[in-house]
């Protein structure tokens, strides 16, 4: 009673008490709990989960009653019920910006890479991840089972485009797994033609984004033929190319070679199917692109005007490009030695 009816404390004492209470509320009610949760979010979630669930269940009747009254009032005024819009949510672009600025707590490096890969689908064109025309393994329209099995053994692929007179005449797709049932039933021999088992194959423009490709992959198209604006075949793209773009190197074998390997002495070993824009970006080159080629191998074939032999070289503006290995008619690996710029000059293998 003395405290309640005694003299009023001086103003400075009231300010001190208020400041102390505000400090304690900030520390105990804000900073310390947040620091604990950010330091160990998984453990904090496990510990706080049951408590929050109990509070939610205890308040559920009250919240339901408030929502029911609010619904009646909204209907009375002719307003739509849009409770979901009151819940804060992030758009894809906002989430991407937060991840790029390291504003998302608790993301593992692998999880961050996968999310960044998903966001990059909108900005990545199909031609950037496709198997180029020169790297396609195809079967002729009159192929038999023995031809298919030889291709499977040599490439370890399960699906092969079937072509007519040229690569621009893709007739369909042969899928080894779809032949399992007729093989078990004894309907096929090594000499059996496979034309009755050719499946339709979808096509996609090379300029389309991987986000445009995703719905077709989801619809059950494991392989799509990539075409240019004239309908000519530029390459093919598979679900593995799409997932590889999302997860990056996470699904690659440890033995996979990089597309660009330093050799020392300002020289590099480069995969022939490396995109020109990527090569220019990494080595600071200015190799031209055209509608006819987008890869290093395509650039060399256009300049040489013939299928080169291993050891043949090309000088382009002072940089030397030497063909290291060939896979049939396909340029597999190239050695690039950077030097002074000069005009293009085709060199023979002996000049290397």
BAPA-953658 format. One record per residue (C-alpha): x negated, y negated, z; residue number from 0. Coordinates in nm, 2 decimals. Example, Ala and Ser with C-alpha at 12.3 -4.5 7.8 and 13.67 -1.06 7.14 Angstrom:
2
{px->-1.23 py->0.45 pz->0.78 n->0}
{px->-1.37 py->0.11 pz->0.71 n->1}
//
This chain:
352
{px->0.00 py->0.00 pz->0.00 n->0}
{px->-0.29 py->-0.23 pz->0.07 n->1}
{px->-0.42 py->-0.17 pz->-0.28 n->2}
{px->-0.08 py->-0.23 pz->-0.43 n->3}
{px->0.01 py->-0.54 pz->-0.23 n->4}
{px->-0.33 py->-0.68 pz->-0.14 n->5}
{px->-0.50 py->-0.97 pz->-0.30 n->6}
{px->-0.56 py->-0.96 pz->-0.68 n->7}
{px->-0.92 py->-0.86 pz->-0.77 n->8}
{px->-1.13 py->-1.14 pz->-0.93 n->9}
{px->-1.12 py->-1.17 pz->-1.31 n->10}
{px->-1.48 py->-1.06 pz->-1.36 n->11}
{px->-1.42 py->-0.74 pz->-1.17 n->12}
{px->-1.12 py->-0.66 pz->-1.39 n->13}
{px->-1.33 py->-0.72 pz->-1.70 n->14}
{px->-1.61 py->-0.49 pz->-1.56 n->15}
{px->-1.35 py->-0.21 pz->-1.48 n->16}
{px->-1.20 py->-0.25 pz->-1.83 n->17}
{px->-1.54 py->-0.23 pz->-2.00 n->18}
{px->-1.63 py->0.08 pz->-1.80 n->19}
{px->-1.30 py->0.25 pz->-1.88 n->20}
{px->-1.34 py->0.16 pz->-2.25 n->21}
{px->-1.70 py->0.30 pz->-2.25 n->22}
{px->-1.59 py->0.62 pz->-2.09 n->23}
{px->-1.30 py->0.66 pz->-2.33 n->24}
{px->-1.52 py->0.60 pz->-2.63 n->25}
{px->-1.79 py->0.85 pz->-2.50 n->26}
{px->-1.56 py->1.12 pz->-2.37 n->27}
{px->-1.28 py->1.08 pz->-2.61 n->28}
{px->-1.47 py->1.01 pz->-2.93 n->29}
{px->-1.84 py->1.02 pz->-2.96 n->30}
{px->-1.93 py->1.33 pz->-2.76 n->31}
{px->-1.65 py->1.55 pz->-2.90 n->32}
{px->-1.73 py->1.45 pz->-3.25 n->33}
{px->-2.11 py->1.51 pz->-3.20 n->34}
{px->-2.03 py->1.86 pz->-3.06 n->35}
{px->-1.81 py->1.95 pz->-3.35 n->36}
{px->-2.05 py->1.82 pz->-3.61 n->37}
{px->-2.34 py->2.00 pz->-3.45 n->38}
{px->-2.17 py->2.34 pz->-3.45 n->39}
{px->-1.85 py->2.32 pz->-3.66 n->40}
{px->-1.78 py->2.69 pz->-3.68 n->41}
{px->-1.81 py->2.75 pz->-3.31 n->42}
{px->-1.61 py->2.44 pz->-3.23 n->43}
{px->-1.33 py->2.55 pz->-3.47 n->44}
{px->-1.32 py->2.90 pz->-3.30 n->45}
{px->-1.30 py->2.74 pz->-2.95 n->46}
{px->-1.05 py->2.47 pz->-3.03 n->47}
{px->-0.83 py->2.67 pz->-3.26 n->48}
{px->-0.63 py->2.85 pz->-2.99 n->49}
{px->-0.58 py->2.52 pz->-2.79 n->50}
{px->-0.47 py->2.33 pz->-3.10 n->51}
{px->-0.23 py->2.61 pz->-3.19 n->52}
{px->-0.08 py->2.61 pz->-2.85 n->53}
{px->-0.03 py->2.23 pz->-2.86 n->54}
{px->0.13 py->2.26 pz->-3.21 n->55}
{px->0.37 py->2.53 pz->-3.09 n->56}
{px->0.46 py->2.32 pz->-2.78 n->57}
{px->0.53 py->2.01 pz->-2.98 n->58}
{px->0.70 py->2.20 pz->-3.27 n->59}
{px->1.06 py->2.15 pz->-3.13 n->60}
{px->1.01 py->1.78 pz->-3.07 n->61}
{px->0.85 py->1.73 pz->-3.42 n->62}
{px->1.13 py->1.93 pz->-3.59 n->63}
{px->1.39 py->1.71 pz->-3.41 n->64}
{px->1.22 py->1.39 pz->-3.52 n->65}
{px->1.19 py->1.51 pz->-3.88 n->66}
{px->1.56 py->1.61 pz->-3.89 n->67}
{px->1.66 py->1.26 pz->-3.76 n->68}
{px->1.43 py->1.10 pz->-4.02 n->69}
{px->1.58 py->1.31 pz->-4.30 n->70}
{px->1.93 py->1.20 pz->-4.21 n->71}
{px->1.82 py->0.84 pz->-4.21 n->72}
{px->1.64 py->0.87 pz->-4.55 n->73}
{px->1.94 py->1.03 pz->-4.71 n->74}
{px->2.17 py->0.76 pz->-4.57 n->75}
{px->1.95 py->0.50 pz->-4.74 n->76}
{px->1.93 py->0.70 pz->-5.06 n->77}
{px->1.55 py->0.75 pz->-5.03 n->78}
{px->1.37 py->1.07 pz->-5.14 n->79}
{px->1.21 py->1.31 pz->-4.90 n->80}
{px->0.84 py->1.29 pz->-4.96 n->81}
{px->0.67 py->1.41 pz->-4.65 n->82}
{px->0.39 py->1.58 pz->-4.84 n->83}
{px->0.27 py->1.24 pz->-4.97 n->84}
{px->0.22 py->1.13 pz->-4.61 n->85}
{px->-0.05 py->1.40 pz->-4.57 n->86}
{px->-0.39 py->1.25 pz->-4.69 n->87}
{px->-0.54 py->1.44 pz->-4.98 n->88}
{px->-0.84 py->1.39 pz->-5.21 n->89}
{px->-0.84 py->1.39 pz->-5.58 n->90}
{px->-1.10 py->1.59 pz->-5.77 n->91}
{px->-1.29 py->1.28 pz->-5.86 n->92}
{px->-1.29 py->1.16 pz->-5.50 n->93}
{px->-1.41 py->1.50 pz->-5.37 n->94}
{px->-1.69 py->1.50 pz->-5.64 n->95}
{px->-1.80 py->1.16 pz->-5.53 n->96}
{px->-1.81 py->1.26 pz->-5.17 n->97}
{px->-2.02 py->1.57 pz->-5.25 n->98}
{px->-2.26 py->1.37 pz->-5.47 n->99}
{px->-2.31 py->1.12 pz->-5.19 n->100}
{px->-2.37 py->1.39 pz->-4.93 n->101}
{px->-2.06 py->1.28 pz->-4.74 n->102}
{px->-1.92 py->1.63 pz->-4.69 n->103}
{px->-2.05 py->1.80 pz->-4.37 n->104}
{px->-2.10 py->2.17 pz->-4.34 n->105}
{px->-2.17 py->2.26 pz->-4.71 n->106}
{px->-2.44 py->2.52 pz->-4.77 n->107}
{px->-2.67 py->2.45 pz->-5.06 n->108}
{px->-2.52 py->2.74 pz->-5.26 n->109}
{px->-2.17 py->2.62 pz->-5.20 n->110}
{px->-2.27 py->2.27 pz->-5.30 n->111}
{px->-2.42 py->2.40 pz->-5.63 n->112}
{px->-2.10 py->2.60 pz->-5.71 n->113}
{px->-1.88 py->2.29 pz->-5.65 n->114}
{px->-2.11 py->2.07 pz->-5.86 n->115}
{px->-2.09 py->2.34 pz->-6.13 n->116}
{px->-1.71 py->2.34 pz->-6.13 n->117}
{px->-1.70 py->1.96 pz->-6.16 n->118}
{px->-1.95 py->1.97 pz->-6.45 n->119}
{px->-1.71 py->2.18 pz->-6.66 n->120}
{px->-1.53 py->1.86 pz->-6.77 n->121}
{px->-1.85 py->1.71 pz->-6.90 n->122}
{px->-2.01 py->2.02 pz->-7.06 n->123}
{px->-1.94 py->2.11 pz->-7.42 n->124}
{px->-1.90 py->2.47 pz->-7.53 n->125}
{px->-2.19 py->2.44 pz->-7.77 n->126}
{px->-2.42 py->2.37 pz->-7.47 n->127}
{px->-2.37 py->2.71 pz->-7.32 n->128}
{px->-2.28 py->2.93 pz->-7.62 n->129}
{px->-2.49 py->3.21 pz->-7.77 n->130}
{px->-2.60 py->3.04 pz->-8.09 n->131}
{px->-2.52 py->3.18 pz->-8.44 n->132}
{px->-2.88 py->3.31 pz->-8.47 n->133}
{px->-2.85 py->3.51 pz->-8.15 n->134}
{px->-2.52 py->3.69 pz->-8.22 n->135}
{px->-2.53 py->4.06 pz->-8.25 n->136}
{px->-2.25 py->4.17 pz->-8.49 n->137}
{px->-2.12 py->4.48 pz->-8.66 n->138}
{px->-1.99 py->4.52 pz->-9.02 n->139}
{px->-1.63 py->4.58 pz->-9.09 n->140}
{px->-1.71 py->4.94 pz->-9.20 n->141}
{px->-1.90 py->5.02 pz->-8.88 n->142}
{px->-1.85 py->5.37 pz->-8.73 n->143}
{px->-1.89 py->5.49 pz->-8.37 n->144}
{px->-2.26 py->5.57 pz->-8.42 n->145}
{px->-2.33 py->5.21 pz->-8.53 n->146}
{px->-2.15 py->5.08 pz->-8.22 n->147}
{px->-2.35 py->5.32 pz->-7.98 n->148}
{px->-2.68 py->5.21 pz->-8.14 n->149}
{px->-2.59 py->4.85 pz->-8.08 n->150}
{px->-2.49 py->4.92 pz->-7.72 n->151}
{px->-2.81 py->5.10 pz->-7.64 n->152}
{px->-3.03 py->4.83 pz->-7.80 n->153}
{px->-2.85 py->4.53 pz->-7.65 n->154}
{px->-2.66 py->4.67 pz->-7.34 n->155}
{px->-2.36 py->4.47 pz->-7.45 n->156}
{px->-2.01 py->4.61 pz->-7.44 n->157}
{px->-1.84 py->4.38 pz->-7.70 n->158}
{px->-1.94 py->4.30 pz->-8.05 n->159}
{px->-1.79 py->4.06 pz->-8.31 n->160}
{px->-1.70 py->4.24 pz->-8.64 n->161}
{px->-1.77 py->4.04 pz->-8.95 n->162}
{px->-1.69 py->4.07 pz->-9.32 n->163}
{px->-1.91 py->3.92 pz->-9.58 n->164}
{px->-2.09 py->3.67 pz->-9.35 n->165}
{px->-2.10 py->3.53 pz->-9.00 n->166}
{px->-1.84 py->3.28 pz->-9.10 n->167}
{px->-1.60 py->3.57 pz->-9.17 n->168}
{px->-1.54 py->3.70 pz->-8.81 n->169}
{px->-1.26 py->3.96 pz->-8.84 n->170}
{px->-1.23 py->4.06 pz->-8.47 n->171}
{px->-1.39 py->4.22 pz->-8.18 n->172}
{px->-1.50 py->4.58 pz->-8.09 n->173}
{px->-1.48 py->4.65 pz->-7.71 n->174}
{px->-1.65 py->4.97 pz->-7.60 n->175}
{px->-1.43 py->5.00 pz->-7.30 n->176}
{px->-1.12 py->5.02 pz->-7.52 n->177}
{px->-1.26 py->5.32 pz->-7.69 n->178}
{px->-1.29 py->5.53 pz->-7.37 n->179}
{px->-0.94 py->5.67 pz->-7.39 n->180}
{px->-0.96 py->5.79 pz->-7.76 n->181}
{px->-1.31 py->5.93 pz->-7.68 n->182}
{px->-1.17 py->6.14 pz->-7.39 n->183}
{px->-0.89 py->6.26 pz->-7.61 n->184}
{px->-1.14 py->6.37 pz->-7.87 n->185}
{px->-1.00 py->6.14 pz->-8.14 n->186}
{px->-1.34 py->5.99 pz->-8.22 n->187}
{px->-1.66 py->6.14 pz->-8.36 n->188}
{px->-1.99 py->5.96 pz->-8.44 n->189}
{px->-1.88 py->5.92 pz->-8.80 n->190}
{px->-1.53 py->5.79 pz->-8.71 n->191}
{px->-1.46 py->5.44 pz->-8.86 n->192}
{px->-1.37 py->5.18 pz->-8.59 n->193}
{px->-1.16 py->4.94 pz->-8.80 n->194}
{px->-0.83 py->5.06 pz->-8.64 n->195}
{px->-0.97 py->4.96 pz->-8.30 n->196}
{px->-1.08 py->4.61 pz->-8.39 n->197}
{px->-0.91 py->4.35 pz->-8.16 n->198}
{px->-0.82 py->3.99 pz->-8.25 n->199}
{px->-1.07 py->3.73 pz->-8.13 n->200}
{px->-0.99 py->3.38 pz->-8.03 n->201}
{px->-1.17 py->3.07 pz->-8.15 n->202}
{px->-1.27 py->2.75 pz->-7.99 n->203}
{px->-1.42 py->2.42 pz->-8.12 n->204}
{px->-1.78 py->2.37 pz->-8.03 n->205}
{px->-1.70 py->2.02 pz->-7.91 n->206}
{px->-1.44 py->2.14 pz->-7.66 n->207}
{px->-1.53 py->2.12 pz->-7.29 n->208}
{px->-1.57 py->2.41 pz->-7.06 n->209}
{px->-1.26 py->2.29 pz->-6.88 n->210}
{px->-1.07 py->2.36 pz->-7.21 n->211}
{px->-1.23 py->2.70 pz->-7.23 n->212}
{px->-1.12 py->2.81 pz->-6.88 n->213}
{px->-0.75 py->2.86 pz->-6.95 n->214}
{px->-0.84 py->3.09 pz->-7.25 n->215}
{px->-1.08 py->3.29 pz->-7.03 n->216}
{px->-0.80 py->3.33 pz->-6.77 n->217}
{px->-0.56 py->3.45 pz->-7.03 n->218}
{px->-0.78 py->3.75 pz->-7.09 n->219}
{px->-1.01 py->3.64 pz->-7.37 n->220}
{px->-1.35 py->3.77 pz->-7.26 n->221}
{px->-1.53 py->3.65 pz->-7.58 n->222}
{px->-1.45 py->3.36 pz->-7.80 n->223}
{px->-1.60 py->3.26 pz->-8.14 n->224}
{px->-1.73 py->2.90 pz->-8.14 n->225}
{px->-1.65 py->2.72 pz->-8.47 n->226}
{px->-1.74 py->2.38 pz->-8.61 n->227}
{px->-1.50 py->2.13 pz->-8.76 n->228}
{px->-1.50 py->2.32 pz->-9.09 n->229}
{px->-1.42 py->2.66 pz->-8.93 n->230}
{px->-1.77 py->2.79 pz->-8.97 n->231}
{px->-1.91 py->3.01 pz->-8.70 n->232}
{px->-2.15 py->2.83 pz->-8.47 n->233}
{px->-2.19 py->3.11 pz->-8.20 n->234}
{px->-1.99 py->3.28 pz->-7.93 n->235}
{px->-1.91 py->3.22 pz->-7.57 n->236}
{px->-1.83 py->3.47 pz->-7.30 n->237}
{px->-1.70 py->3.46 pz->-6.94 n->238}
{px->-2.06 py->3.52 pz->-6.83 n->239}
{px->-2.16 py->3.19 pz->-6.99 n->240}
{px->-1.88 py->3.01 pz->-6.80 n->241}
{px->-1.96 py->3.16 pz->-6.46 n->242}
{px->-2.33 py->3.10 pz->-6.52 n->243}
{px->-2.26 py->2.73 pz->-6.57 n->244}
{px->-2.06 py->2.72 pz->-6.24 n->245}
{px->-2.31 py->2.91 pz->-6.02 n->246}
{px->-2.63 py->2.82 pz->-6.21 n->247}
{px->-2.91 py->3.05 pz->-6.14 n->248}
{px->-2.73 py->3.24 pz->-5.86 n->249}
{px->-2.63 py->3.53 pz->-6.08 n->250}
{px->-2.95 py->3.55 pz->-6.28 n->251}
{px->-3.19 py->3.83 pz->-6.22 n->252}
{px->-3.52 py->3.76 pz->-6.06 n->253}
{px->-3.69 py->3.89 pz->-6.38 n->254}
{px->-3.51 py->3.64 pz->-6.61 n->255}
{px->-3.76 py->3.41 pz->-6.78 n->256}
{px->-3.71 py->3.04 pz->-6.77 n->257}
{px->-3.63 py->2.85 pz->-7.09 n->258}
{px->-3.93 py->2.63 pz->-7.04 n->259}
{px->-4.25 py->2.75 pz->-6.89 n->260}
{px->-4.57 py->2.54 pz->-6.84 n->261}
{px->-4.88 py->2.69 pz->-6.99 n->262}
{px->-5.13 py->2.42 pz->-6.89 n->263}
{px->-5.32 py->2.19 pz->-7.11 n->264}
{px->-5.00 py->1.99 pz->-7.19 n->265}
{px->-4.85 py->2.30 pz->-7.35 n->266}
{px->-4.52 py->2.48 pz->-7.28 n->267}
{px->-4.36 py->2.81 pz->-7.37 n->268}
{px->-4.00 py->2.74 pz->-7.48 n->269}
{px->-3.71 py->2.97 pz->-7.56 n->270}
{px->-3.60 py->2.93 pz->-7.92 n->271}
{px->-3.24 py->2.89 pz->-7.82 n->272}
{px->-3.30 py->2.60 pz->-7.59 n->273}
{px->-3.07 py->2.31 pz->-7.68 n->274}
{px->-3.26 py->2.01 pz->-7.84 n->275}
{px->-3.10 py->1.76 pz->-7.61 n->276}
{px->-3.22 py->1.95 pz->-7.31 n->277}
{px->-3.57 py->1.99 pz->-7.46 n->278}
{px->-3.59 py->1.62 pz->-7.54 n->279}
{px->-3.47 py->1.54 pz->-7.18 n->280}
{px->-3.73 py->1.76 pz->-7.01 n->281}
{px->-4.03 py->1.69 pz->-7.23 n->282}
{px->-3.96 py->1.34 pz->-7.34 n->283}
{px->-3.94 py->1.43 pz->-7.71 n->284}
{px->-3.73 py->1.28 pz->-7.98 n->285}
{px->-3.64 py->1.58 pz->-8.19 n->286}
{px->-3.35 py->1.50 pz->-8.42 n->287}
{px->-3.02 py->1.69 pz->-8.40 n->288}
{px->-2.78 py->1.75 pz->-8.69 n->289}
{px->-2.46 py->1.92 pz->-8.78 n->290}
{px->-2.67 py->2.22 pz->-8.90 n->291}
{px->-2.87 py->2.28 pz->-8.58 n->292}
{px->-2.86 py->2.21 pz->-8.21 n->293}
{px->-3.15 py->2.43 pz->-8.09 n->294}
{px->-3.52 py->2.44 pz->-8.11 n->295}
{px->-3.51 py->2.74 pz->-8.34 n->296}
{px->-3.26 py->2.57 pz->-8.57 n->297}
{px->-3.49 py->2.26 pz->-8.59 n->298}
{px->-3.79 py->2.47 pz->-8.69 n->299}
{px->-3.59 py->2.67 pz->-8.95 n->300}
{px->-3.47 py->2.34 pz->-9.11 n->301}
{px->-3.82 py->2.20 pz->-9.12 n->302}
{px->-3.99 py->2.51 pz->-9.24 n->303}
{px->-3.72 py->2.61 pz->-9.49 n->304}
{px->-3.79 py->2.98 pz->-9.44 n->305}
{px->-3.80 py->3.24 pz->-9.17 n->306}
{px->-4.14 py->3.21 pz->-9.01 n->307}
{px->-4.38 py->3.47 pz->-8.89 n->308}
{px->-4.53 py->3.49 pz->-8.55 n->309}
{px->-4.82 py->3.24 pz->-8.53 n->310}
{px->-4.68 py->3.00 pz->-8.79 n->311}
{px->-4.69 py->2.64 pz->-8.67 n->312}
{px->-4.54 py->2.30 pz->-8.74 n->313}
{px->-4.68 py->1.96 pz->-8.66 n->314}
{px->-4.41 py->1.70 pz->-8.59 n->315}
{px->-4.51 py->1.35 pz->-8.50 n->316}
{px->-4.82 py->1.47 pz->-8.33 n->317}
{px->-4.67 py->1.76 pz->-8.13 n->318}
{px->-4.75 py->2.12 pz->-8.24 n->319}
{px->-4.48 py->2.39 pz->-8.24 n->320}
{px->-4.62 py->2.74 pz->-8.28 n->321}
{px->-4.39 py->3.04 pz->-8.32 n->322}
{px->-4.49 py->3.30 pz->-8.06 n->323}
{px->-4.25 py->3.58 pz->-8.09 n->324}
{px->-3.97 py->3.68 pz->-8.34 n->325}
{px->-3.67 py->3.91 pz->-8.28 n->326}
{px->-3.60 py->4.01 pz->-8.64 n->327}
{px->-3.50 py->3.68 pz->-8.82 n->328}
{px->-3.45 py->3.50 pz->-8.49 n->329}
{px->-3.72 py->3.27 pz->-8.34 n->330}
{px->-3.74 py->3.40 pz->-7.98 n->331}
{px->-4.03 py->3.19 pz->-7.82 n->332}
{px->-4.22 py->2.88 pz->-7.92 n->333}
{px->-4.53 py->2.72 pz->-7.79 n->334}
{px->-4.52 py->2.34 pz->-7.78 n->335}
{px->-4.84 py->2.14 pz->-7.73 n->336}
{px->-4.78 py->1.77 pz->-7.68 n->337}
{px->-5.02 py->1.53 pz->-7.85 n->338}
{px->-5.04 py->1.22 pz->-8.05 n->339}
{px->-4.74 py->1.14 pz->-8.28 n->340}
{px->-4.78 py->1.19 pz->-8.66 n->341}
{px->-4.57 py->1.29 pz->-8.96 n->342}
{px->-4.44 py->1.64 pz->-9.00 n->343}
{px->-4.69 py->1.88 pz->-9.16 n->344}
{px->-4.63 py->2.25 pz->-9.20 n->345}
{px->-4.93 py->2.46 pz->-9.09 n->346}
{px->-5.02 py->2.82 pz->-9.17 n->347}
{px->-5.08 py->3.08 pz->-8.89 n->348}
{px->-5.46 py->3.06 pz->-8.95 n->349}
{px->-5.46 py->2.69 pz->-8.87 n->350}
{px->-5.33 py->2.76 pz->-8.51 n->351}
//
